[in-house]
Amino acid sequence: MGLELYLDLLCQPCRAVYIFAKKIGVPFELRKVEVLKGQHNSDDFAQVNPLRKVPALKDGDFTLAESPWAPAAMSSKPAPSWRPGASVWRGRSGRTSSRRPTRWS
């Protein structure tokens, strides 16, 4: 089995994880969990995430239940040309910020 993402796409943090995974090209299997129907409170889902919260990420025996760490875990999985802080974020001037440079006299 590969990477499994347990998500409810009505939930904003779940959508963020889903979009991030699609954007960087991580292959995953989507497991829908409908929070409004209470599926996150089921005993089956508690085996995946004892906290009973979405999003959850499962890769083999490894389970990640904290949503802020899910994109970091996914970005370390593949070996694409995408890397944090890549030159994509630099403008034509070579600066990483759109603010004007501060002059110190």
Secondary structure as the mmCIF struct_conf table of DSSP 4:
data_model
#
loop_
_struct_conf.conf_type_id
_struct_conf.id
_struct_conf.beg_label_comp_id
_struct_conf.beg_label_asym_id
_struct_conf.beg_label_seq_id
_struct_conf.end_label_comp_id
_struct_conf.end_label_asym_id
_struct_conf.end_label_seq_id
STRN STRN1 LEU A 3 LEU A 7
TURN_TY1_P TURN_TY1_P1 LEU A 9 LEU A 10
BEND BEND1 CYS A 11 CYS A 11
HELX_RH_AL_P HELX_RH_AL_P1 GLN A 12 ILE A 24
TURN_TY1_P TURN_TY1_P2 GLY A 25 GLY A 25
STRN STRN2 GLU A 29 LYS A 32
TURN_TY1_P TURN_TY1_P3 VAL A 35 GLY A 38
HELX_RH_3T_P HELX_RH_3T_P1 GLN A 39 ASN A 41
BEND BEND2 SER A 42 SER A 42
HELX_RH_AL_P HELX_RH_AL_P2 ASP A 43 VAL A 48
TURN_TY1_P TURN_TY1_P4 PRO A 50 LEU A 51
BEND BEND3 VAL A 54 VAL A 54
STRN STRN3 ALA A 56 ASP A 59
TURN_TY1_P TURN_TY1_P5 GLY A 60 ASP A 61
STRN STRN4 PHE A 62 LEU A 64
HELX_RH_3T_P HELX_RH_3T_P2 SER A 67 TRP A 69
HELX_RH_AL_P HELX_RH_AL_P3 ALA A 70 SER A 75
TURN_TY1_P TURN_TY1_P6 SER A 76 SER A 76
BEND BEND4 LYS A 77 PRO A 78
BEND BEND5 SER A 81 SER A 81
TURN_TY1_P TURN_TY1_P7 PRO A 84 GLY A 85
HELX_RH_3T_P HELX_RH_3T_P3 SER A 87 TRP A 89
TURN_TY1_P TURN_TY1_P8 ARG A 92 SER A 93
BEND BEND6 GLY A 94 GLY A 94
BEND BEND7 THR A 96 THR A 96
BEND BEND8 ARG A 99 ARG A 99
HELX_LH_PP_P HELX_LH_PP_P1 ARG A 100 ARG A 103
#
